[in-house]
């Protein structure tokens, strides 16, 4: 689930003191100097040795330096520029068959050793209420290795003014296109993560993510109406070259109703479309509720995938570890054991993959030192696997972890988080226009809107950004007040067509929340344009007093 | 870093202000120690203690502003933070809507600190967990829960002579109890500033009883029903509405409080006459800091809704100046008047209705009407002739808090609601409401 609290980046004088959750500030130019590897190895060894000496049967040390910059604009004004850094060490141990975790921002051998001893003491205390000892799938140490997000233009080297100018230019394009108000944000994340464990791994990773969401609002004061429209470009795991728009990375939506983006984006063009979209929504026809064939663009479908496929196949939820907050799952072990549970129609194939280039979740190793990989979750419509960490693999009879462990900070304990989960493209050649030509009564939906799903991931309701009515194979005009309701299993079994690989692209969730205390992670979800037949659509227009 | 006292915080703020060469400087220091214990499957899964103190400095040259923060407090680090903020300010474009730092304020202390809460230790947290774990095992239930206690302080200062310092404590507890076969689930939440008013055993029993009673839920047709919403079930719905009380958004035509033709609906009656809501930093049950850290302005006791009428909106410094009115500090709590009846008494006076323990995954569908969607969860029951007849399957709803507060039949005794799903400390009653709009059924337990 996405949590709104992490979006309160807020700008302006009133919010200037409210530096958000991501840590302590540092000058941007200082962020380019990574901490020396021999120093990190020595620190990690201090923690591993202290934990082992204190009686731990296993220990991992994560040294994290999290470097971020956020820029917020409102109309043509830059409201805030915030640079943050967070640096520290988290130590996880197993002692007496139980986990213990402690963290410190005292980045010295003594500080890390102290945290390791504290983690062992916590593990011993936890063991008293533990019903059975932890079982960890084996991991072979990989020695000293490094990995970095592939990129050609490091966001940290781009002047703040250039970035602010880019956001202001985008807002101007939106205003020129008919918006009354524009807001734009640029989120830039760098995670320098060092992992070491008693298995013999010393893994250094340098991870980068970017997102530039833009929102247009159009107001009709005379009729007391307003509508918003968001930009379509996805958050990505790549460098600032993402904003160097290339014609080859543009995709034409069905009927030419929008321009969409793959490996680079044109922020001004995207914002202009948002401005136009917001204005268009003020006068769009209100939808007639009923059953429709839905044609869902990847810019919209990624969030439905995230909520209805990504979360229910998290093994910790299936086992009940999120029961108090994020919930459990309908995709229970007995359903998986039958090897016949029809999660979706035969054409539905979901793949988990933490190695997809450009994706938000792409890394080489997870946060317990497991090499990342690709595996099937739904094959030909049948539930065939889950997402697991080292302590869960034995539950599903696997000899190794899926590499799904993640912590959002050095001071957060790592736990099971979703990898990139994507819907495979259709096997037959099919374009979005050809798909629509086949629809008598339908709605084409683009962009992420409101989203809500129950705690076992059955019943959901989703809205989008742009809706277009399809009649007898043609897009006939914009619609408003659309949301669709379904049950996860019914919905995926209603999947009647998937466009081919030429149309496949990723959307992404930048602030996905889970756990107590809550942590955020970022994942991408790919798909091609996909059709679902006979889905219940409601009209969301309401009058209040 | 240990909890700072008043004098230590003042000394550090003065050092930072002294280092600044900018036209103005604002400082805030926030420190906290958070202890937690998390459990699931009747077993502790994680337990931890997080301590952090962060200083944020914001400087301005004219209308150019820069902000940085650090967690080191020696002179060299403090000066470095100020210089970095100054560097960012020089790089930043001018913000025409920048507002200068406010002058000295009189902050009347509120009672936000309790020594007994600050003294909570790992043994106490383990004992909290053990109440539901052991009772769960005894009742053949599977419990999962989370307890977190916070002891912290906040200091604010600026170059116009403003200074404030105050300590605070609080705790939040949630438990879910589920039957082993997954057919029943119950939940409870408790929040308090003073641990002496918190009873983990009592809370756990509520979740356990709901789990046992919720087995074999029957399906009720979706539609409009009279509902009895427990305070936790309404907190997020109402909290989201108060997030939309911003005067600027209303005046600009992008709020449910916008008026046709322009302007806002301040002074209009939008809710049932029984609805009275106010903010009060000195409330004995939900005290909050007497300032808003963002603006550094002093909070005041403020009526928000009186007898169903909108009596105040939130004015930022910029918008207040533009409109020629007094700016307002952001509220820290929301208090809603209720009645004297218990939840059981509300049930006893109900002919037909639905009791909702908890709502889940609430999202805004339409900001124009504040239409929200979400689901019921962990204890939904059907009431007939004053008695709980049987558990029912969970519903999805599509409803606006504006409509809800127009359909009030009766209210019970207010209860404290906190935690990370609501943006205010809240004191709100259980409410019996007409015509609540359930739009579909969920099979989730």
Interface residues (C-beta under 8 A of the other chain):
Chain A: X1 X5 X12 X13 X14 X15 X16 X17 X18 X19 X24 X25 X26 X27 X74 X77 X78 X79 X80 X81 X82 X83 X84 X98 X99 X101 X102 X103 X105 X122 X125 X126 X128 X129 X130 X131 X159 X160 X161 X164 X168 X180 X181 X217 X219 X220 X221 X222 X223 X224 X225 X226 X227 X228 X319 X320 X321 X322 X323 X324 X325 X327 X328 X330 X332 X411 X413 X450 X451 X452 X453 X454 X455 X456 X457 X458 X459 X461 X463 X481 X483 X485 X487 X516 X517 X518 X538 X540 X541 X542 X543 X544 X545
Chain B: X26 X28 X34 X36 X38 X39 X40 X41 X42 X43 X44 X45 X46 X47 X48 X49 X50 X52 X54 X56 X58 X65 X66 X67 X68 X69 X70 X71 X81 X84 X85 X87 X88 X91 X92 X93 X95 X96 X97 X98 X99 X122 X126 X129 X130 X133 X142 X144 X145 X146 X148 X156 X174 X175 X176 X178 X182 X185 X187 X252 X253 X254 X256 X258 X259 X260 X261 X262 X270 X293 X294 X295 X296 X316 X317 X318 X330 X360 X361 X362 X363 X364 X365 X366 X367 X368 X369 X370 X371 X373 X374 X375 X377 X394 X396 X398 X400 X402 X403 X406 X420 X439 X440 X441 X442 X443 X444 X445
